[in-house]
Amino acid sequence: MFSYAEPVPSLVAAGLFLDGMYSSAVIDTEESSDRRVRRSRTALRAAVLDLVTDHPYDKLTVADVLRRADVSRGTFYSHYTDKDALFTDAVEHLVADMVVDVVAVAAKQTATLTGAAVRALFRHAQEHRAVYLSMLDGAAAGGPLRHYVAQLTAAFSGLQRDSVAAVGSPPRMPLDAVARCWVGEQLALTAWWLEVSPDLDVNELTRMRMHLMTGGATWAYGLEPGQLTFEDNLDAVSAGPKA
């Protein structure tokens, strides 16, 4: 016989079962909520990027985004304060995905450059021309452009550190300054291409960029003329299955 001070096994088991059910329900609810948040944010980001291809950014309204994303106004404002915050977030995610692809094809730990990473950058700008033009024009108070510069500078800094270490020459210029210059040049040439000469072939544009950068980078990296080279296989890459 059990005393009143002793827990009844069946009641203990029932309590544990209920605790487990409650914990499971809380976890399921949290996971379901997280999925809804991700779906809503993804839909909103896709909507604003899609709308920018058809309308000037400064003419877009939150109502336009709501209709395209098929979400409520309350849902929108639970995630973003305004359309600028949304566009900044959308571009940040777009650029983050692009940087992963660019780093994957970049020449690493070598003084022989292929132009593959630069070509990937131009390709991305070409595919998202309206988004880039809005970003370059300072849309969303310049937030998207700042994110682009920061992410690309960080990626290039890592690549150039590895390459400089591999060639073994002391740089003549601080590498963080080189990275900022490189990104600035890339942005300037991208803007010129999209605004002035969008019909220029991406491979020809990449060759221009590579020849322009190798001379300056040779000096900045502490190399002698001819040590930093551009191996031009761009046309072969374009013809291949991964182009």
N, C-alpha and C positions, 0 to 999 in steps of 0.2 A: 504494500500500500504506500502511496505517495503522501508526503506531508505537504501542508500548505506552502512551506518555504521552498519546496523543490519544484522546478519547472516541469510541467508535464511534457514528455517527449513529443507527443502529437502536436501540441500547441507550439513548441519550439520549431518543429519542422514547418508548420504552417506559417509561422512568422518569417522564417528564412525564405520560404517560397514567395511570400508576399513582398518581402524586401527585394528579392531578385526580380520579381515581376515589375516592381516600381522602378528599379534601376534600369532595367531593360527598356521600359517605356520612356524614361527620361532620355536615354541614349538615342532611341529611335526618333524621338521628337526633335532632339538637337540635330541629328544627322539629316532628318527631313527638312528642318529649317535651313540648315547649311546648303542643302541642295537647291532649295527655293531661292536663296540669296544668290547662289552662283548662277542659276538659270536667269534670274532677273537681271543681274549685272551683265551677263553675256548678251542677253537680248538687247539691253540698252546700248551697250558698246557697239554692237553690230549695227543697230539702227542709226546711230549718229554718224558712223563711218560711211554707211550706205547713203544717208541723206546728203552728206557733204559732196558726194560725187555728182549730185544733181542740182544742188542749191548753194549759193554763197553762204559761208558759215554765219555771217552777221545777219542773214535773213531768217535763219532757222529759229524756231521757237521750241520750248519744251513740249507744247501740244503736238508739234510735228513728230517729235521723238516718240511721244506716247502712242500716237496712232501707228507709227511704223513698228514699234516694239510690241504693241498690243499689251501694254501694262497700264495700271491706274496711276493717277497723279500721286496718290499716297505712296504707292510703291516706289515711284521715282524719287520722291523727297525723303524716303527712308534710307536711300543710298547716296544721293548726291544733293548738294545745296543748289546747284544751278546747272545750266548746259555747259558752262566752261569747265566745271569740275568733271562732268561726264566726258567731255571731249579730251581733256587732259588724261584721264584714266584710260580711255580707249587708245589713245596714241601711245601711252606708256606700255600697255600690253602688246600693241602691234610692234613696237620697236624692240621690246624684250624678245619676242619670238624671232624677229629678224636678226638680232645680234647673235642668237644661238646658231642660226644657219650660217651667218657670215664667219664666225669663229671656226665653225666646222670645216670650211673650205679654205681658210687662210693658210698661206705658207708659214711654217713655224720653225724657229731655231735655224734659220738659214739666211744667207745674204742673196739668195736667188728668189726673186719675187715672181709670182705667176699672174697676178692681177685678178685672181678668182674672187677674192673677198671684195675688192673694189667693184668688180662687175656685179656681184650679188647686191651690193648697196645700191647701185644704179638701177638694177632690175627691180628692186623693191620700190624705189621711188617712181619708176615708170608704171608699175602695177597699181600704185596708190597715188597717182599724180595729184588728184584733187585734194587729198588729205595733206600731202606734202606742201602744196601751194598755200593751203590755209595755214599750216604750221609755220611756213616761212614768212607768211604775211603777219605773223604775230597773233593769230587767233587764240582765244581763251587767255588773254593777258600774257601771252608768251609761255604759258606753262608747258604745253606740248614740246615746244622747241627746246626749252631747258632740259626736259627729260631726255630728249633725243641726244643733245650734246653730252649730257652726263653719262648716259649709257654707252654711247659710242666712244667717248674719251676713255672710260674705264676699260672697255674691251680692247681698244688699240694700245693702251698703256701696257696691258698684260702681254700682248703679242710682241710689242717692241722690246720689252724687257727680256723676254726669252731670246729674241733674235740677237740683241746686242750682247747678251751673255754668251751666246753660241759663237759669235764671230770674234769676241775677245778684245775688241778695241775700246778704249775709254771714250765715252761720248764727249763731243765738244760743246754740247748744249744740254741743259737739264731735260730729262726725258719727259717730265710732266708738261714742260713748255712745248716740246716737240709734239706730244699727243694733242695738245690744244690747237696748235697750228695746223696739224694734219686734219683734224675734224673741221676746223674753220675753212680750210681749202676745199674739203669734200662738200661742205654745205654750199659754198659759193659756186662751185662748178655745177652742183646739182640744180641750184636755183637758176643759173644761166641756161642750162639744158632744158629744164621744164618750161621756162618762161620764154626763151628766145629761139631755141633750136630743138624742139621736141622730136623732129624727124631724124635727127642724127642717130646713126646706128650705135647701139649700146657698146659694141666691141670697139668701135672707133673712139667713142668717148672714153672708154676705159684705157685705151692706148695713150690718149692725150694725158690722162691723169697719171698714168704710170711713168711716162717719160718726164712729166712735169715734176713728179715727186722724187724720182730716184736721184736727181742731181742734188737737190737740197738735203735729202736724207743722208746721202753719202757723206756730206760734210758734217751734218749734225751728229751722226753716229760715230764720227772719228775715223772714217774709212778713207781710203785713197780712191781717186777716180778709177772706175772699172771694177771695184770690189763689190759694189752693190749693183746687181743686174736685174733686168726684166726679161723673163723667159716667156715670149709671146706665143702661147698656144691657144689663144682665145677662140679662134675660128674652129679649131679642132674640138674644143670643148663644146662650142655651140652646136656642132654637128652630131655630137654624141648623145646617148640616151638620157643623160642627166642635165642637158642644157635647159 
